Amino acid sequence: MAEVQVSQTEVLELNGIRHGVVGVMLLQAVSFLSIAPIWLFSCIALFIALVALPGLVGKRLLNVIVLSASVIVFFLDYRLDYSVEMAAVFLLLVGCMKSLELRSQRDVLIFVYVMLYLSAVSMLFEQGIMHVVLQFCSLLFCLALLMRINDSVIGSVRSQIGRVLKIVSLAFPLAICLFMFFPRIAPLWSMPIKTSSAQTGLSETLRPGAIADLTQSAETAFRATFFGLQPERETLYWRALVLDRFDDDAWSRDREALLVERGRAGIASVQAQKIYQPQSLSTPYYDVILEPHNNRWALALAGSESASGNVFSIGMGVNEFNYSLNSPTPYRMKIDGVASSYEGTAIASLPDVSRKVSSSFQDVQLPANGNPRARDLVTRFLSDGTTEIELISKILDFYASEGFAYTLKPPLLEQDTVDGFLFDTKLGFCEHYASSMAFLLREAGIPSRIVLGYQGGEFNESAGHWTIRQYDAHSWVEAYVQGHGWLRIDPTAYVAPDRLSFGLEAAVQAEGTFLQDNYLASIGYRVGALRWLIEQGDAINYRWQRFVLGYGEADQKKLLQSMLGEFSWRHLVYLLIGILSVLSAATMLYLYLGRYSRSLTRVERRYLRCVLVLRVFRVERLRGETPINFYKRVSDALPTYIKKYLAVRTRELHKKLYNADLSLE
């Protein structure tokens, strides 16, 4: 095979493209912060140093060592554990490796194409407004690199970015038009992408201390906006999943009952995702944008019913998707009934949260042995003929009067965790109280279960929505009492009432454990100015997700009805063609007016544009006619304001060309 010869004209000067290469790699590294391992950023930092530092550029042996070490570390970390994240990290790694061999135009093209593809891949994991801004900046650098290697006019870095911005600004109106008015057609296929990381942290198994770990995370779990209803913070119990099986001192979901409930709803297996199609409602409802968690549950209030087609009720008041959630997803829930207070905030009567088809025997299941002291306590409570409601009150009074405390750092519990908590440590988080109370109720023969989810949230005044974060994770008890139906019982309200009224930060203010393991988030919430910035950023990101990422067929129809009075595909096509025609004509006019060579000065271009404007008045400059002679010939026939405009441009041009003032009186 003949050896390919690279001509001298094809060889690139690295100094001319170094800024663009470094900029793209930095932006992509920041974009993949959420999924990439720490060692990858060390590798990228080395690549940047080898590209940017003159003393290290071209050191072949050093390049080989760094490349080999990066590949070895990658395979030691991931081995054969294939996932979407691994594929994305590998692509980012080899793309940055390419920066060490940019010696020809072809090398730069490959590097740019890989970075553009990475921008699309990154959208699988993050679609927030800040991520989009990062990728837009990466796009600008990539376009600047393409312009650099294809344009003989080099110019400065600033001029390159300016030229790219002009090109992008011409395409921007067309992109907005297509986004808003091009028919929103549902995808012909859907391919769920299973990633290896879950972001909410909620698990289908609850052990003492599990939820407490989430309190050190300030990540957003979901956002909700209410319409026709203004709930109080204490009433916001967001249900995720029900734990109805107790074994080995841990609560979990009964798999057989879960499959039966899913089978009734027609979602027993993971399927292609249903499209978000929100209904127009006149009754109270709320919209939710749920962050990805790689599971199927949807957050909802008791008594809610799906109004968007992509969420299904499976019984026990639980709502699920028919696929694992791996991207921010909107859905709408209408409220047919709400929980009503029964006794303060600790007990509330619920709408129907019963099982649809599975056996209710599971709600009283307990192991035959274990936690003997807790069983004896129930026997003592029932010895005087106590009713079910009275038993619940006795258990809650037991928590309130026996020295129990609410803490984010509870001591570890070994075997018989319920006994250890109730009679030894008496220190716990919400799952300790929920687990022990559900055990006591089941020992008394009262059907009960634990509900995992979130409680409360933070109302954003700027955008009018509730933001629920990971530290709002909560667990409580539901029990079925004869004559009263299903009751929500939250023992945390007896021990730490501030948790419901003011949030977790107020509940643990005395011990100072709120976000203590997350220093940056802790500073953001304690400094007033930073907290305000966080709220504003959250409002911007919410609007982006709701009105841009969530813009669908229903929103498009609503917009067109407000503009045209009615919706039809024919009107949509006519409107789209009309707007595209106007934008195309405006773009062509702009290019026509700015068609002169960049070798002309700004003054010369302004004068020539003035001459073009005069054509509207049927006044044309003759071939070879000087600016002064042209003015003298046509000035008397022009309107006064046009005459003054031409005089200003003529004097300005004369001053520029001859450095002399010109009198046109």
C-alpha positions in Angstrom: 0.0 0.0 0.0 1.4 3.4 -1.0 2.2 5.7 1.9 -0.1 8.7 2.1 1.8 11.9 1.8 0.6 15.0 3.7 1.4 18.2 1.8 2.9 21.1 3.7 -0.3 23.2 3.0 -2.4 20.6 4.8 -0.2 20.6 8.0 -1.8 22.7 10.7 -0.1 25.2 13.0 -1.3 24.0 16.5 -1.0 27.6 17.9 -3.9 28.6 15.6 -6.4 26.0 16.9 -5.1 25.5 20.5 -7.7 27.7 22.2 -10.6 26.0 20.4 -9.4 22.5 21.2 -8.8 23.3 24.9 -12.1 25.1 25.2 -14.1 22.1 23.8 -12.4 19.6 26.0 -13.0 21.7 29.1 -16.7 22.2 28.3 -17.3 18.5 27.6 -15.5 17.5 30.8 -17.8 19.8 32.8 -20.9 18.4 30.9 -20.1 14.9 32.0 -19.4 15.7 35.6 -22.5 13.7 36.8 -21.5 10.4 35.3 -17.7 10.4 34.7 -15.3 9.0 37.3 -12.8 11.3 39.0 -9.8 9.8 37.2 -11.2 10.8 33.8 -10.9 14.5 34.7 -7.2 13.9 35.7 -6.6 12.4 32.3 -8.4 15.3 30.5 -6.3 17.8 32.5 -3.1 16.0 31.3 -4.4 16.1 27.7 -5.0 19.8 28.0 -1.6 20.4 29.4 0.0 18.5 26.6 -1.9 20.6 24.1 -1.7 24.0 25.7 1.8 24.2 27.3 4.5 24.9 24.7 7.1 23.0 26.5 5.1 19.7 26.4 3.7 20.0 22.8 5.1 17.3 20.5 6.7 15.1 23.2 5.9 11.8 21.6 7.1 9.6 24.5 5.2 11.6 27.0 2.0 11.4 24.9 2.4 7.6 24.6 2.8 7.2 28.4 -0.3 9.3 29.1 -2.4 7.6 26.5 -1.4 4.1 27.7 -2.0 5.0 31.3 -5.5 6.4 30.5 -6.5 3.2 28.7 -5.2 1.0 31.5 -7.1 2.9 34.1 -10.3 2.8 32.1 -10.2 -1.0 31.7 -9.3 -1.5 35.4 -12.2 0.7 36.4 -15.0 -0.6 34.1 -13.6 -4.1 33.1 -16.6 -5.7 31.3 -19.3 -3.8 33.2 -21.0 -2.4 30.0 -23.4 0.5 30.5 -24.5 3.6 28.7 -22.3 5.7 31.0 -19.3 3.5 30.2 -19.8 4.0 26.5 -20.1 7.7 26.9 -17.0 7.9 29.1 -15.0 5.9 26.6 -16.1 8.1 23.8 -15.1 11.2 25.8 -11.8 9.7 26.6 -10.8 8.7 23.0 -12.1 12.0 21.7 -9.8 13.9 24.0 -7.0 11.6 23.1 -7.4 12.7 19.5 -6.3 16.2 20.6 -2.7 14.9 20.9 -2.4 14.2 17.2 -3.9 17.2 15.4 -1.5 17.4 12.5 -3.8 17.8 9.5 -7.2 19.1 8.6 -8.6 15.6 8.6 -7.5 15.2 12.3 -9.3 18.4 13.3 -12.4 17.3 11.4 -12.5 13.9 13.3 -11.9 15.7 16.6 -14.8 18.2 16.0 -17.2 15.5 14.8 -16.5 13.4 17.9 -17.1 16.4 20.1 -20.4 17.3 18.3 -21.5 13.7 18.8 -20.6 13.8 22.4 -22.9 16.9 22.8 -25.8 14.8 21.6 -24.8 11.9 23.8 -24.6 14.1 26.9 -28.3 15.0 26.4 -29.2 11.4 27.4 -28.1 12.2 31.0 -28.9 15.9 31.4 -31.2 18.4 29.7 -31.1 21.3 32.2 -30.7 24.9 31.1 -27.1 25.1 32.3 -26.2 22.0 30.5 -27.7 23.3 27.3 -25.7 26.6 27.7 -22.5 24.5 28.1 -23.2 22.5 25.0 -24.1 25.7 23.1 -20.7 27.1 24.0 -19.1 23.8 22.9 -20.9 24.1 19.6 -19.5 27.6 19.1 -15.9 26.4 19.7 -16.5 23.5 17.3 -17.8 25.8 14.5 -14.9 28.2 15.2 -12.5 25.3 14.7 -14.2 24.4 11.4 -14.0 28.0 10.3 -10.3 28.2 11.3 -9.3 25.3 9.1 -11.4 26.2 6.1 -11.0 30.0 5.9 -7.9 31.8 4.6 -8.8 34.9 6.7 -7.5 33.8 10.1 -8.2 36.8 12.3 -8.2 36.8 16.1 -10.0 34.4 18.4 -12.5 37.1 19.2 -13.2 37.7 15.5 -13.7 34.0 14.9 -16.2 33.7 17.7 -18.0 36.8 16.5 -18.3 35.4 13.0 -19.7 32.1 14.4 -22.2 34.0 16.5 -23.4 35.9 13.4 -23.9 32.6 11.5 -25.7 31.0 14.5 -27.9 34.1 14.9 -29.1 33.7 11.3 -30.2 30.2 12.0 -31.7 30.8 15.4 -35.0 32.4 14.2 -35.5 29.5 11.8 -34.9 27.0 14.6 -37.4 28.7 16.9 -40.0 28.7 14.2 -39.5 25.0 13.5 -39.6 24.2 17.2 -42.9 26.0 17.8 -44.8 25.3 14.6 -43.5 22.2 13.0 -46.1 19.4 13.6 -45.3 17.6 16.9 -45.6 14.0 15.8 -45.1 11.2 18.4 -42.0 9.1 17.8 -42.5 6.0 15.7 -40.4 4.0 18.1 -39.0 4.3 21.6 -35.9 2.7 23.0 -35.6 2.9 26.8 -32.0 3.4 27.9 -31.1 1.7 31.2 -28.3 3.5 33.0 -26.4 2.1 35.9 -27.0 4.9 38.4 -30.1 5.9 40.3 -30.5 9.5 41.3 -33.3 9.6 43.8 -31.8 7.2 46.3 -35.1 5.7 47.4 -34.9 2.0 47.5 -37.5 -0.8 47.5 -35.9 -2.1 50.7 -36.0 0.0 53.9 -33.6 -0.6 56.7 -33.0 1.7 59.7 -30.8 4.6 58.5 -31.5 4.2 54.8 -33.4 7.4 54.3 -31.2 9.4 56.6 -28.4 9.1 54.0 -30.5 11.0 51.6 -30.7 14.0 53.9 -27.2 15.0 52.9 -28.2 15.6 49.3 -29.7 18.8 48.1 -30.4 17.4 44.6 -33.8 18.1 43.1 -36.1 15.0 43.1 -39.0 16.6 41.3 -41.0 19.8 40.9 -44.8 20.3 41.1 -47.2 23.1 40.1 -50.8 23.2 41.4 -53.8 24.5 39.5 -57.1 25.2 41.2 -55.6 24.2 44.6 -53.3 25.8 47.1 -52.1 23.1 49.5 -50.4 23.6 52.8 -46.9 22.3 53.3 -48.0 19.9 56.1 -50.4 18.1 53.7 -47.9 17.3 51.0 -47.2 13.6 51.4 -45.8 12.5 48.0 -46.2 8.8 47.7 -43.6 6.8 45.7 -44.0 3.2 46.8 -45.6 1.0 49.5 -43.5 -1.5 51.5 -45.8 -4.3 52.7 -43.4 -7.1 53.7 -41.3 -7.3 56.9 -38.4 -9.9 57.1 -35.0 -9.8 58.7 -35.7 -6.4 60.3 -36.2 -4.8 56.9 -39.3 -3.7 54.9 -39.7 -4.4 51.2 -42.2 -4.7 48.4 -44.0 -8.1 48.1 -43.0 -9.1 44.6 -45.9 -11.4 43.9 -48.5 -8.8 45.0 -46.7 -6.1 43.0 -46.8 -8.3 39.8 -50.5 -9.0 40.3 -51.2 -5.2 40.7 -49.1 -4.4 37.7 -50.8 -7.1 35.7 -54.2 -5.6 36.4 -53.0 -2.3 35.1 -51.4 -3.9 32.0 -47.8 -2.9 32.8 -46.5 -6.2 34.3 -43.4 -5.9 32.1 -41.3 -3.0 31.0 -42.6 -1.6 27.7 -42.0 1.2 25.3 -42.8 4.4 27.0 -46.2 6.1 26.6 -46.3 9.6 25.3 -47.0 12.5 27.6 -50.5 13.7 26.5 -51.9 16.0 29.3 -55.7 16.4 29.5 -57.3 19.8 29.7 -59.1 19.9 33.1 -61.5 22.2 34.8 -61.1 20.4 38.2 -58.0 20.8 40.5 -54.8 19.2 39.2 -51.1 19.4 39.4 -48.2 19.0 37.0 -45.0 17.2 38.0 -41.6 17.1 36.4 -39.8 14.1 37.8 -36.0 13.8 37.7 -34.6 10.5 36.5 -34.3 7.7 39.0 -34.0 4.5 36.9 -37.1 3.0 38.5 -40.8 3.0 37.6 -42.6 4.8 40.4 -44.2 8.2 40.0 -44.6 10.7 42.9 -48.2 11.6 43.6 -50.5 12.6 46.5 -53.1 10.2 47.8 -56.4 10.5 45.9 -54.7 11.4 42.6 -55.4 10.0 39.2 -53.3 10.2 36.0 -54.4 12.8 33.5 -51.5 12.5 31.0 -51.5 8.9 29.8 -48.0 8.0 30.8 -48.7 7.1 34.4 -50.8 4.2 35.6 -52.4 3.4 39.0 -51.5 -0.1 40.3 -53.4 -0.1 43.6 -52.6 0.9 47.2 -52.5 4.5 45.9 -49.3 3.9 44.0 -48.7 5.2 40.5 -46.1 3.9 38.1 -44.7 4.4 34.6 -44.6 1.4 32.3 -40.8 1.9 31.9 -37.8 2.8 34.0 -37.4 6.5 34.2 -34.0 7.7 32.9 -34.7 11.3 31.8 -36.7 14.3 33.2 -40.3 13.4 32.6 -43.5 15.5 33.0 -46.9 14.1 33.9 -50.2 15.5 35.1 -52.4 14.2 38.0 -56.0 15.2 38.8 -57.1 15.2 42.4 -60.4 13.3 43.0 -60.1 13.4 46.8 -57.7 14.7 49.4 -56.5 13.5 52.8 -58.5 15.1 55.6 -57.1 15.7 59.1 -58.3 13.3 61.7 -56.2 14.2 64.7 -53.8 17.2 64.2 -51.2 16.5 61.6 -50.2 13.0 62.8 -53.3 11.2 61.6 -55.3 11.9 58.4 -58.2 10.0 56.7 -57.2 9.0 53.2 -59.1 8.6 49.9 -59.2 5.0 48.6 -55.7 3.5 48.8 -56.8 -0.1 49.0 -55.4 -3.0 46.9 -57.1 -3.6 43.6 -56.6 -7.3 43.2 -53.8 -8.6 45.4 -54.4 -10.2 48.8 -54.8 -8.0 51.8 -53.4 -10.7 54.0 -50.0 -9.2 53.2 -50.9 -6.1 55.2 -50.7 -8.1 58.5 -47.8 -10.4 57.7 -45.1 -10.6 60.4 -42.3 -13.1 61.1 -43.2 -15.7 63.8 -40.2 -14.7 66.0 -38.1 -11.6 66.8 -38.5 -8.4 68.7 -40.1 -9.9 71.8 -40.1 -6.7 73.9 -42.1 -4.9 71.2 -44.6 -7.8 71.1 -45.0 -7.6 74.9 -45.6 -3.9 74.7 -48.5 -4.5 72.3 -49.9 -7.1 74.7 -49.8 -4.6 77.5 -51.5 -1.9 75.4 -54.4 -4.3 74.5 -54.9 -5.8 78.0 -57.6 -3.3 79.0 -59.8 -3.8 75.9 -58.2 -1.0 73.9 -59.9 -0.2 70.5 -57.9 0.1 67.3 -58.0 3.9 67.4 -57.1 4.0 71.1 -54.1 1.7 70.4 -52.8 4.1 67.7 -53.1 7.0 70.2 -51.3 5.0 72.9 -48.4 4.2 70.5 -48.1 7.9 69.5 -48.2 9.0 73.2 -45.5 6.4 73.9 -43.2 8.1 71.3 -44.0 11.6 72.8 -43.5 10.7 76.4 -40.7 8.2 76.6 -37.8 10.4 75.7 -37.6 9.7 71.9 -35.6 12.1 69.8 -35.3 12.9 66.1 -31.8 12.7 64.7 -30.0 12.3 61.3 -27.2 10.4 63.0 -29.0 7.5 64.8 -26.8 4.8 66.4 -26.5 1.5 64.5 -29.0 -1.3 65.4 -28.1 -5.0 65.3 -30.7 -7.8 65.5 -34.2 -7.1 66.7 -34.0 -3.5 65.4 -37.5 -2.6 66.6 -36.7 -3.6 70.2 -33.3 -1.8 70.0 -34.9 1.4 68.9 -38.0 1.4 71.1 -36.3 0.4 74.4 -32.5 1.1 74.0 -31.4 3.9 71.7 -34.7 5.9 71.3 -32.9 8.0 68.7 -34.0 7.8 65.1 -35.0 9.2 61.8 -38.4 8.9 60.1 -37.9 5.3 59.0 -37.2 4.2 62.6 -40.5 5.6 63.8 -42.5 4.3 60.7 -40.9 0.8 60.9 -41.5 0.4 64.6 -45.1 1.7 64.5 -46.0 -0.5 61.5 -44.6 -3.5 63.4 -46.6 -2.7 66.5 -49.8 -2.3 64.5 -49.4 -5.6 62.7 -48.7 -7.4 66.0 -52.1 -6.1 67.1 -53.7 -7.5 64.0 -54.3 -4.1 62.3 -53.5 -4.0 58.6 -50.6 -1.6 58.1 -47.7 -0.8 55.8 -45.0 1.7 55.2 -45.1 4.3 52.5 -41.9 5.8 51.1 -41.8 9.1 49.4 -41.2 12.8 50.2 -42.9 15.2 52.5 -43.3 18.9 52.0 -41.1 20.9 49.7 -40.0 24.4 49.1 -42.3 26.9 47.4 -40.6 29.0 44.8 -42.3 32.4 44.7 -40.7 33.4 41.4 -42.1 30.5 39.4 -45.0 29.5 41.5 -44.0 25.8 41.9 -42.9 23.5 44.7 -39.3 22.1 44.6 -38.9 18.8 46.4 -35.3 17.8 47.1 -33.6 14.6 48.2 -33.5 15.8 51.8 -37.3 15.9 51.8 -37.4 12.1 51.6 -39.7 10.7 54.2 -41.5 7.5 55.4 -44.8 7.1 57.2 -47.4 4.5 58.1 -50.8 3.7 56.6 -53.2 1.5 58.7 -56.7 0.2 58.0 -59.1 0.8 60.9 -62.6 -0.6 61.0 -65.1 2.2 60.6 -62.5 4.7 59.5 -60.9 3.2 56.5 -57.3 3.8 55.6 -55.5 6.3 57.8 -52.2 8.0 57.3 -50.2 7.9 60.6 -47.0 9.9 60.9 -45.3 9.3 64.2 -42.6 11.8 63.2 -45.2 14.6 63.7 -45.3 13.7 67.4 -41.6 13.6 67.9 -40.5 16.4 65.6 -43.5 18.5 64.5 -41.2 21.1 62.9 -40.2 18.5 60.3 -43.7 18.8 58.7 -44.3 22.6 59.3 -40.9 24.0 58.4 -38.8 21.2 56.9 -35.9 19.1 57.8 -33.5 22.1 58.4 -35.7 23.3 61.3 -36.2 19.8 62.7 -32.5 19.2 63.2 -31.4 22.8 63.8 -30.3 22.1 67.4 -27.9 19.3 66.5 -26.6 21.0 63.3 -26.6 18.0 61.1 -28.5 19.4 58.1 -26.4 18.9 55.0 -23.3 18.6 57.3 -21.7 16.1 54.9 -22.4 18.4 51.9 -20.4 21.5 52.6 -21.1 23.4 49.4 -24.8 22.8 49.6 -24.8 23.8 53.2 -23.2 27.2 52.4 -25.7 27.8 49.7 -28.6 27.3 52.1 -27.2 29.3 55.0 -26.1 32.4 53.0 -29.1 34.5 52.1 -27.8 35.8 48.8 -26.7 32.4 47.6 -30.0 30.9 48.6 -31.8 33.6 46.6 -29.6 32.7 43.6 -30.4 29.0 44.0 -34.1 29.8 44.0 -33.8 32.0 40.9 -31.8 29.3 39.1 -34.3 26.7 40.1 -37.1 28.9 38.7 -35.3 29.3 35.4 -34.5 25.6 35.1 -38.2 24.8 35.9 -39.5 27.1 33.2 -37.0 25.5 30.8 -38.1 22.0 31.5 -41.8 22.9 31.5 -42.1 25.2 28.5 -39.2 24.0 26.3 -38.5 20.4 27.1 -42.1 19.8 27.9 -43.5 21.5 24.8 -45.6 18.9 23.0 -48.6 18.5 20.7 -51.1 19.7 23.3 -49.1 22.9 24.0 -48.7 23.5 20.2 -52.5 23.2 19.7 -53.2 25.5 22.5 -50.8 28.1 21.1 -52.3 27.9 17.6 -55.8 28.2 19.0 -54.9 31.4 20.8 -53.3 32.8 17.6 -55.8 31.5 14.9 -58.9 30.8 17.0 -59.0 27.2 15.9 -56.6 24.4 15.1 -56.3 22.4 11.9 -53.3 20.8 10.2 -54.0 22.9 7.1 -53.7 26.2 9.1 -50.6 24.9 10.8 -48.9 24.2 7.4 -49.9 27.6 6.0 -48.6 29.4 9.1 -45.3 27.5 9.1 -44.8 28.2 5.4 -45.6 31.9 5.8 -43.3 32.4 8.8 -40.4 30.5 7.1 -40.9 32.6 4.0 -40.7 35.8 5.9 -37.6 34.7 7.9 -35.9 33.4 4.7 -36.6 36.7 2.9 -35.3 38.7 5.9 -32.1 36.5 6.0 -31.5 37.0 2.3 -32.0 40.7 2.6 -29.5 40.8 5.5 -26.9 38.8 3.5 -27.6 41.1 0.4 -27.0 44.3 2.4 -23.9 42.8 3.9 -22.5 41.2 0.8 -19.5 43.6 0.5 -16.0 42.3 1.1 -14.6 42.5 4.7 -11.7 44.4 3.1 -14.0 47.5 3.1 -14.0 49.7 6.1 -17.1 50.3 8.2 -17.5 53.8 6.7 -17.3 52.5 3.2 -19.9 49.8 3.9 -22.3 52.3 5.5 -22.0 54.6 2.4 -22.7 51.7 0.0 -25.7 50.6 2.0 -27.0 54.2 1.9 -26.7 54.0 -1.9 -28.7 50.8 -1.9 -31.4 52.5 0.2 -31.7 55.3 -2.4 -32.8 52.8 -5.0 -36.1 52.7 -3.2 -36.6 56.3 -4.4 -35.5 55.4 -8.0 -32.2 57.2 -7.5 -29.2 55.2 -8.8 -25.5 56.1 -8.8 -23.9 56.0 -12.3 -20.9 53.8 -13.0 -17.7 55.6 -12.2 -19.5 58.6 -10.6 -17.7 60.0 -7.5 -19.6 60.4 -4.2 -19.4 64.2 -4.5 -20.7 64.3 -8.0 -23.4 61.9 -7.1 -24.6 64.0 -4.2 -24.6 67.2 -6.3 -26.6 65.5 -9.0 -29.4 64.0 -6.9 -29.6 66.1 -3.8 -32.2 68.6 -5.2 -34.6 65.8 -6.1 -34.4 64.1 -2.7 -36.6 64.7 0.4 -35.0 66.8 3.0 -34.3 64.0 5.5 -32.9 61.7 2.8 -30.7 64.5 1.5 -29.3 65.1 5.0 -28.6 61.4 5.4 -26.7 61.2 2.1 -24.7 64.3 3.0 -23.6 62.8 6.3 -22.5 59.6 4.7 -20.7 61.5 1.9 -18.8 63.8 4.3 -17.9 60.8 6.5 -16.5 58.9 3.5 -14.5 61.9 2.3 -13.0 62.4 5.7 -12.1 58.7 5.9 -10.5 58.6 2.4 -8.7 62.0 2.3 -8.6 63.0 5.9 -10.2 66.3 5.0 -13.5 68.0 5.8 -16.0 68.4 3.0 -18.5 71.2 2.6 -21.6 70.3 0.6 -23.5 73.7 1.0 
